[in-house]
Amino acid sequence: MEDPFFSPAEEVGAKSLYLFLKDDRLSLMTPTIREEKLNPLSLDFIGPFKYHQKQNYSFKKEPLAKALGQNSHLVWDITCGTGSDATLMLFFGLQVVAFERNKIMWALLRDALDRAMQDPEIGHHFRDRFTLIKGDPRVNSPAERPSAVYYDPMYPEGKRKALPKKEMRVIREVVGDDLDFNETILWAKGIPTSRFIVKRSLKAPPLNERPGHIYEGKSTRYDVYFS
Ligand SMILES: C[S@@+](CC[C@H](N)C(=O)[O-])C[C@H]1O[C@@H](n2cnc3c(N)ncnc32)[C@H](O)[C@@H]1O
């Protein structure tokens, strides 16, 4: 029998991206999802937040917590994407203002955030400390200045031996490369009173000049620029 989640593509066009509701969740279908018979992409904050609650993180050892520093209270995640890093920063106790300029990713994030806000156990964290803004912070930024700016753009793909995670391949299909990273870095480094954190894979060169400090994880590192 034909899978009902793959047949609508015939109607919309196999090359189309489209959003649909599945079990009251906004879900995305793309050509890659269709061709590789992956699950439609929807985003979720509740599962990851509850997962973090069960971990015994030591804030003195977690590279992202160290990169954010003990005195950070308000972080702008200017590349929200799937919201995974933003959720971790929220779990660390920060107030998070997250920006996403891609309309499709933003719609998926908004849907996940609406569900998270209604969760009886953890909804208050999202209601009280998480703000999602549609757009680019260079155009549309709140007046309150952050203590940290977090940046994780989609870099042009280098030569890879292994394929990136399925979710990241789908996101690349939706957003493409963030080719304006030089301009964004220049802007972010000009924000007063902030530390600027750039997420990189462990072996990649710094995106900008030498960072003030580097915090390394298993496969990722955080380059921190102090202003
Ligand atoms: C690599 S993904 C971010 C992954 C994210 N850290 C996570 O935890 O899923 C980059 C995302 O940032 C968005 N983006 C890139 N530059 C942006 C900007 N200047 N303003 C707003 N969104 C941006 C892209 O549309 C894309 O969804």
PDBQT file of the ligand as one rigid body, heavy atoms in Angstrom, charges set to zero:
ROOT
HETATM    1  C1  LIG A 301      23.710  25.588  11.024  1.00  0.00    +0.000 C 
HETATM    2  S1  LIG A 301      22.084  26.142  11.308  1.00  0.00    +0.000 S 
HETATM    3  C2  LIG A 301      22.071  26.433  13.051  1.00  0.00    +0.000 C 
HETATM    4  C3  LIG A 301      21.983  25.184  13.872  1.00  0.00    +0.000 C 
HETATM    5  C4  LIG A 301      21.615  25.483  15.294  1.00  0.00    +0.000 C 
HETATM    6  N1  LIG A 301      22.743  25.944  16.068  1.00  0.00    +0.000 N 
HETATM    7  C5  LIG A 301      20.932  24.297  15.951  1.00  0.00    +0.000 C 
HETATM    8  O1  LIG A 301      21.155  24.081  17.172  1.00  0.00    +0.000 OA
HETATM    9  O2  LIG A 301      20.157  23.629  15.269  1.00  0.00    +0.000 OA
HETATM   10  C6  LIG A 301      22.067  27.806  10.739  1.00  0.00    +0.000 C 
HETATM   11  C7  LIG A 301      20.676  28.464  10.811  1.00  0.00    +0.000 C 
HETATM   12  O3  LIG A 301      20.822  29.837  11.040  1.00  0.00    +0.000 OA
HETATM   13  C8  LIG A 301      20.009  30.586  10.164  1.00  0.00    +0.000 C 
HETATM   14  N2  LIG A 301      20.719  31.868   9.963  1.00  0.00    +0.000 N 
HETATM   15  C9  LIG A 301      21.949  32.026   9.411  1.00  0.00    +0.000 A 
HETATM   16  N3  LIG A 301      22.339  33.306   9.466  1.00  0.00    +0.000 NA
HETATM   17  C10 LIG A 301      21.325  33.997  10.064  1.00  0.00    +0.000 A 
HETATM   18  C11 LIG A 301      21.131  35.370  10.403  1.00  0.00    +0.000 A 
HETATM   19  N4  LIG A 301      22.049  36.301  10.120  1.00  0.00    +0.000 N 
HETATM   20  N5  LIG A 301      19.970  35.719  11.007  1.00  0.00    +0.000 NA
HETATM   21  C12 LIG A 301      19.031  34.779  11.287  1.00  0.00    +0.000 A 
HETATM   22  N6  LIG A 301      19.154  33.465  10.992  1.00  0.00    +0.000 NA
HETATM   23  C13 LIG A 301      20.295  33.070  10.389  1.00  0.00    +0.000 A 
HETATM   24  C14 LIG A 301      19.874  29.722   8.940  1.00  0.00    +0.000 C 
HETATM   25  O4  LIG A 301      18.676  30.021   8.239  1.00  0.00    +0.000 OA
HETATM   26  C15 LIG A 301      19.868  28.317   9.543  1.00  0.00    +0.000 C 
HETATM   27  O5  LIG A 301      18.572  27.883   9.869  1.00  0.00    +0.000 OA
ENDROOT
TORSDOF 0
